[in-house]
């Protein structure tokens, strides 16, 4: 007996079974919405835009003067409240250099010690690739309904977060302050409190961890349950 | 090599019928080696595809991510099945069927059925890895990512499991 034997002695799939199953699943429409890759590209584009805005704020006195009254501090994070973003982010094609990495290939390149969650909500599976842009890293977990939890980690360099008005509040995770944000910017870059998104941001050691829950499935968005799951996941980092 | 070139060709075109035809036997064989029963393997294959198919467009054009996600769902479907039918599987925590009883059953069976029966004597983890390797046709690196084990650990466990299978097969064949 060898490897070949183990491959050769598998029973064939009955053709009737294969055809019937395909006919059945073909009737089920694929969930609408942008692809996983494209949605991450959108999110990344939005983050880059926020960074650009921060640069503008730092070096342009007129811009700084116009936004100062929107600034608040929550859980030690500086946030800027805006009901819409100044520039539209369109869903273009993925950039030619778009690629993902294996975690083990990039983990040693980060200037901080990456803490991984010991707890992930039931049904969510880790994707085997991560995205790295500079010191910023994206990881993803997804369930069978296409709902996704993204974890973004970056160095703490005084970045400012842009949210809708009164969308952010302070909570505690592991007795430490954290910021909870409900809602998100829609495809027109207008803030929507009812968008099925929930974010928790917290400092840990010399990095900032941002957990983002995106629900794509139909049905009611149970904010409280999701918030508890995200808090549980955040509190398990590095355990 | 044939498997790799086919996967790449599919990834470029993302013809979902072709993706289905490519993954169906691998998923079915995964469940066959995992469960040891053809009809149950069909049932669990159907459940897994039904769960995965609704979100397929989100993985376009990344076949690797879709495959990873599909076999992740398959592992959960198998675990749910075993949880509901605890008597059907030899989990590590559960006593495996006695060797003598299994051997008697095996003697009168065709090769494929014999193999499935011998697999029942393996501990759950070894059987899972055999299912992923020889059923799902994943390589050791993919199995490591899918299970959270290290690649070298996967290789060691598989080597041990195949050695056990071979020994048992030869023992029965030599009678």
HADDOCK unambig.tbl for C-alpha pairs under 7 A between the chains (distance, minus, plus):
assign (segid A and resid 1 and name CA) (segid B and resid 166 and name CA) 5.59 0.50 0.50
assign (segid A and resid 6 and name CA) (segid B and resid 134 and name CA) 6.25 0.50 0.50
assign (segid A and resid 7 and name CA) (segid B and resid 134 and name CA) 5.82 0.50 0.50
assign (segid A and resid 9 and name CA) (segid B and resid 111 and name CA) 6.56 0.50 0.50
assign (segid A and resid 9 and name CA) (segid B and resid 112 and name CA) 4.94 0.50 0.50
assign (segid A and resid 10 and name CA) (segid B and resid 29 and name CA) 6.63 0.50 0.50
assign (segid A and resid 10 and name CA) (segid B and resid 112 and name CA) 5.88 0.50 0.50
assign (segid A and resid 11 and name CA) (segid B and resid 112 and name CA) 6.54 0.50 0.50
assign (segid A and resid 13 and name CA) (segid B and resid 25 and name CA) 6.13 0.50 0.50
assign (segid A and resid 21 and name CA) (segid B and resid 46 and name CA) 6.50 0.50 0.50
assign (segid A and resid 25 and name CA) (segid B and resid 50 and name CA) 6.00 0.50 0.50
assign (segid A and resid 25 and name CA) (segid B and resid 53 and name CA) 6.78 0.50 0.50
assign (segid A and resid 28 and name CA) (segid B and resid 54 and name CA) 6.51 0.50 0.50
assign (segid A and resid 29 and name CA) (segid B and resid 54 and name CA) 6.25 0.50 0.50
assign (segid A and resid 30 and name CA) (segid B and resid 53 and name CA) 6.93 0.50 0.50
assign (segid A and resid 30 and name CA) (segid B and resid 54 and name CA) 4.36 0.50 0.50
assign (segid A and resid 30 and name CA) (segid B and resid 55 and name CA) 5.60 0.50 0.50
assign (segid A and resid 30 and name CA) (segid B and resid 56 and name CA) 6.50 0.50 0.50
assign (segid A and resid 30 and name CA) (segid B and resid 57 and name CA) 6.38 0.50 0.50
assign (segid A and resid 31 and name CA) (segid B and resid 54 and name CA) 5.65 0.50 0.50
assign (segid A and resid 31 and name CA) (segid B and resid 55 and name CA) 5.56 0.50 0.50
assign (segid A and resid 34 and name CA) (segid B and resid 58 and name CA) 6.60 0.50 0.50
assign (segid A and resid 35 and name CA) (segid B and resid 57 and name CA) 6.38 0.50 0.50
assign (segid A and resid 35 and name CA) (segid B and resid 58 and name CA) 3.83 0.50 0.50
assign (segid A and resid 35 and name CA) (segid B and resid 59 and name CA) 6.23 0.50 0.50
assign (segid A and resid 35 and name CA) (segid B and resid 60 and name CA) 6.66 0.50 0.50
assign (segid A and resid 36 and name CA) (segid B and resid 58 and name CA) 4.93 0.50 0.50
assign (segid A and resid 36 and name CA) (segid B and resid 59 and name CA) 6.03 0.50 0.50
assign (segid A and resid 125 and name CA) (segid B and resid 72 and name CA) 6.82 0.50 0.50
assign (segid A and resid 128 and name CA) (segid B and resid 145 and name CA) 6.32 0.50 0.50
assign (segid A and resid 144 and name CA) (segid B and resid 51 and name CA) 6.15 0.50 0.50
assign (segid A and resid 144 and name CA) (segid B and resid 52 and name CA) 6.30 0.50 0.50
assign (segid A and resid 145 and name CA) (segid B and resid 55 and name CA) 6.82 0.50 0.50
assign (segid A and resid 146 and name CA) (segid B and resid 55 and name CA) 5.95 0.50 0.50
